[in-house]
Amino acid sequence: TGETTALTNVIALVAERLSLATPVAQYKWINHKPITDAPREKQVLADVVARASSQGVDPDFARLFFGDQIEASKIVQERLFAQWHASGAPTQAAPDLSADIRPHLDRLDATLIQALARVTPVRHADDCQSQLAESLANWRQLTKFDSSESDALMRALNHVCESGGVPAQG
Ligand SMILES: O=C(O)C(=O)C[C@]1(C(=O)O)C=C[C@@H](O)C=C1
């Protein structure tokens, strides 16, 4: 259905955003930066809230959704830091955070707002969570998503449905 297509589009973009947590973590590890950058988080949230209002997306939803994206990114980054502490640092060079990765995140966030506008009807539907689970199952079949990042992905999808996140077994 059109609704599951809209949901699958959000899932794919969320996974793409999450995949950028790896180069972000590499950059921070190599440059001895902390994972959390509170001013940057504020800026990301202010940008998406402003954009949401002009695109017909509920600004409160946008704030919740992108808060989840930031938390999900930190789940991945913290796991990588723990791995690197335990068994050695990555060897490949990271792209530059402010020149490369953040502009990429900004473009993805703009695309995500458009995708959120399209899920607004299904977000309020009684069966939103089961549709989300179905879309996720379909999407997983089409991709080779690293299942070790499942917890981060579930965190990222936590407020897509007004009624809650992906049901267990999703
Ligand atoms: O830009 C960064 O430094 C990131 O780690 C990405 C991100 C985000 O998801 O937008 C996540 C955590 C940081 O606190 C700030 C922003």
The ligand as an SDF file (V2000), in Angstrom:
LIG
                    3D

 16 16  0  0  0  0  0  0  0  0999 V2000
   27.3930   15.4310   14.4400 O   0  0  0  0  0  0  0  0  0  0  0  0
   27.7970   14.6890   15.3320 C   0  0  0  0  0  0  0  0  0  0  0  0
   28.7920   14.9640   16.0270 O   0  0  0  0  0  0  0  0  0  0  0  0
   27.1070   13.4280   15.6230 C   0  0  0  0  0  0  0  0  0  0  0  0
   27.5830   12.6290   16.4230 O   0  0  0  0  0  0  0  0  0  0  0  0
   25.7690   13.1900   15.0410 C   0  0  0  0  0  0  0  0  0  0  0  0
   24.6620   13.6100   16.0040 C   0  0  0  0  0  0  0  0  0  0  0  0
   23.3510   13.4710   15.1730 C   0  0  0  0  0  0  0  0  0  0  0  0
   22.8000   12.3860   15.1820 O   0  0  0  0  0  0  0  0  0  0  0  0
   22.9690   14.4380   14.4950 O   0  0  0  0  0  0  0  0  0  0  0  0
   24.6580   12.6730   17.1810 C   0  0  0  0  0  0  0  0  0  0  0  0
   25.2910   12.9850   18.3630 C   0  0  0  0  0  0  0  0  0  0  0  0
   25.9200   14.2810   18.6330 C   0  0  0  0  0  0  0  0  0  0  0  0
   25.7270   14.7050   19.9560 O   0  0  0  0  0  0  0  0  0  0  0  0
   25.4780   15.3090   17.6580 C   0  0  0  0  0  0  0  0  0  0  0  0
   24.8520   15.0020   16.4750 C   0  0  0  0  0  0  0  0  0  0  0  0
  1  2  2  0
  2  3  1  0
  2  4  1  0
  4  5  2  0
  4  6  1  0
  6  7  1  0
  7  8  1  0
  7 11  1  0
  7 16  1  0
  8  9  2  0
  8 10  1  0
 11 12  2  0
 12 13  1  0
 13 14  1  0
 13 15  1  0
 15 16  2  0
M  END
$$$$
